[in-house]
Amino acid sequence: MMSADISRHESNSEVTSQLRPPTTTTTTPTPTPESPGTPSKSLDPPHLSNGQMMMMMTPHRLSLNVKEGWSPGGGVLETPIPLGSSTPQPGGVAAVAGGGGGGGGATSTTAGGGGGGGGGGGRYQAPHHYISSMRVASMRGAGDMGGALVARVATFLRTQYKNLDSSPLQLPWCPNFRMTVSEFETSLIQVPLASHLKVPPGLLTLPHILDPHQLPFSEGSLEERPRRVLVEGDPGYGKSTLALKLAYDWAANPTTSYLTQFSLVFVVTLRDFRGGSLFSHLCKEVLPRHILSKDAMSTLWNHMKKIEEKILFLLVGYDELVEEESGDLIDLLDGQMFPSATVLTTSRPGCPRPLPPALHRRLLVAGLSTEQTKRFFTHYFHSIGKPGSGNEVMSLMSASGEKYGDLITCPVMCLALGVLYEDLGGKLPSRLTDLYNSLLKHMVRRNLLRRGEPMCYDVLPDKYNKLLSDFGKVSLECLKQNQPYFTGQDLKTRCQHGGEVIELGILLRMQSTSKLTKRDHYTPVHKSLLEFLSAFYLSGLIHDPSLLQVEIDGIAEKMDIMHPVLRQNSGLMVLRYLVGLLGRNAHVIFNIVSQMAVPQRILFLLLKESGIYQMNVLEVCKHVSNREHVVIQTNSGELEDWARLLYSPDCSLEGVEVLLDFDGSSRDRHESFFTSMSIQ
């Protein structure tokens, strides 16, 4: 008890001496790291023993000027968020561990609290959750210091993460509907880390992505909880929101959440990481100095190494991390730093960077499950006062599964389908090309209405035709480079009036949890919009065949147009939208594509989207007639494509030799096919 009283007396003396006006003295003070005029050093992880930590009695400033302040937008000082139940009372400088205040202008640094009182109105009051160097030094023992800091930081982080729900996603083309982090849903599938490994089948939901799974070779044992997890997903499917949802759930339900095993959860936006150390980044971007002093952060960092298994790092945007600025993040990903902590990293598929070698689990965002899609449509139509329309849209989706199958797994595209269903009087377009045409017209019309300008329902103003064509050219280059996001500089220099693309709601500003450094990046609401706008640009080159040929050759060179999975084949989707936009003039594209030896099923896909026009049919017939034998699976849609081609009066095929392996389940397709043959 005596030593504790002496420590408090010494601390009070130090604080009082800092607040007194300077006096003339001949004694030269011993320089400290915080002394004015001393060059600042980069914040590197400390390596201090418990004894050294207890001896750190360097006075730390309790005043806070505007330059030291932090706000989410950067640059403007905002009121610190309270982290405890107590609030400093007017009247003095408070640097207390529990609550407190000053009395009559006095300074209180006791651990319990202080009385009220007036006076001291001209002095700055430190936030009551601010943890100064002296408060760290006054704590007894490294365990007490570390535990107290963890509790304080956890309270601050929970406050930040719960506030995420107060900034919902609100798209300009659907202003009356909001998507919040708390309501975010998605499903994931586990991908084998190697071809010979097995993974549990089925979909995973968020509460289970970090669970240990049953080992396939042992019925009674579970694998260890995964420590390094990679989550991959296409733009628009909510990779970043997934990480924020995890942080929100940890914050909103500290005792009942599926993440209760974690004492601290840090969200790090990797595109904002500017090299150096993770320690330095946390100091500057996650826990600013008005929340935690440098010495307190040093103590916290050392304590985090003792409770690694209780720490969760959420690293957002592995594909956006600049290699030259990765610093020691690679050590964290590889398990050399905090090996027992859990690290979940998000990235888009096909990232040019090699995968982290220490992965324990790899997940792919599959998007909304059928039940989640139903809940989304129910929520949307209930919000606009038409609760019965949700079931009607789901019925349309079920009847056109091949057309809308991928779109209804993406929340934003579900919203687009709901908007168009209302806009088009309870129906949806028959072709994907018409779907995106209608969506863009809706976006433009909404934008003009906000400005008080009229628009003819079916005609885009020339200004917007030019804007969308210019942005389509930029989109095509981004797709070729497999970089489906844009910087603010891209929009300024490569696309005239690029800011209006954001106003339309085609692009969204990418979220960031960094406090000071926020790089200006934008992502499409869905990658398919980039593909459609690329085709929109190419359709304007129909009168310049040589340039059109060059662009399509570039697509074939940079993007694999032969890939069988449409969702993963941006090159083929661009061609699909292009022939859909050109319609009867699409034969120009068929002539170019047929020289690339593409499979006939791709030609049939393009013919279906373009329409069975005479010149289109003749170009396809010219290509397929050069093949001696054609093998068709009777239970596939390709049989219907052949029937459609043969049924056309413009089909130039003189004879088709068919060998069928009958399948009872394909009887309707067989009848349609032979009917077409008999007509031919």
Number of C-alpha atoms within 10 A of each C-alpha: 6 6 8 12 11 11 15 18 13 14 21 16 12 16 20 14 12 14 14 8 6 8 5 5 7 5 6 6 8 6 10 10 12 14 13 9 8 10 9 10 7 9 18 14 15 13 12 12 11 13 10 9 19 17 10 14 17 14 18 19 15 23 15 14 10 10 9 13 18 23 14 16 13 14 14 13 15 13 10 17 13 16 21 14 8 14 16 24 20 22 24 27 30 29 30 25 23 16 21 26 30 26 20 16 19 16 22 24 23 22 16 11 19 20 15 17 16 16 15 18 13 9 14 16 22 22 23 26 27 24 27 26 23 26 23 28 23 23 18 11 14 20 14 11 21 24 14 17 21 18 13 19 23 20 17 20 22 21 17 17 24 20 14 17 17 11 11 14 15 14 21 17 21 16 10 11 18 14 18 16 25 18 10 17 20 23 19 23 20 20 18 15 14 7 7 6 9 14 16 14 9 9 17 20 14 17 12 12 22 18 14 13 16 15 15 14 8 9 8 8 12 13 12 12 14 20 21 25 21 21 27 24 20 21 20 21 24 23 24 23 20 21 22 25 24 22 26 25 21 25 25 16 14 16 11 10 15 17 20 15 14 18 19 23 24 19 22 23 24 24 23 24 23 17 17 16 19 22 16 18 21 18 20 17 21 19 21 20 20 21 26 21 23 19 22 23 29 23 27 21 19 18 18 20 16 13 17 18 17 18 20 23 20 24 23 28 20 21 22 19 21 16 11 8 16 18 15 16 20 13 15 19 25 17 20 13 16 21 18 19 22 25 24 24 25 27 23 22 16 15 14 10 12 8 14 18 10 15 18 15 20 21 20 22 25 20 26 25 19 12 8 18 21 18 14 23 25 19 15 23 21 14 13 10 9 13 14 12 19 20 14 13 22 17 12 13 18 12 11 12 13 9 14 18 12 15 20 26 21 24 25 19 19 21 20 19 23 22 18 20 17 14 14 11 8 13 15 20 15 11 17 17 19 16 15 19 19 19 18 21 19 22 19 22 23 22 19 14 11 10 9 9 10 11 16 9 11 11 10 17 13 9 8 15 14 16 17 22 20 20 22 23 19 20 27 26 16 16 21 17 11 17 17 20 21 20 14 14 12 14 20 12 10 13 20 14 15 19 13 18 21 17 17 20 21 20 23 21 17 16 17 21 21 24 18 17 19 19 16 15 19 20 21 22 22 21 19 20 19 27 24 26 26 29 28 24 23 25 20 16 14 17 9 10 12 10 13 19 17 10 15 18 15 15 21 16 12 15 18 14 24 16 14 13 10 13 14 15 16 25 26 25 19 26 25 24 29 27 26 24 22 21 17 17 18 25 22 18 21 22 15 14 20 18 9 12 9 13 13 18 16 19 21 20 15 24 26 17 24 24 17 20 16 15 17 25 24 19 22 22 18 15 18 16 15 8 9 8 12 12 8 16 13 20 17 11 14 18 19 19 19 18 19 19 25 24 19 17 12 16 21 17 14 7 9 12 8 10 10 11 10 12 11 10 10 14 13 10 18 20 12 16 21 13 14 18 15 9 10 16
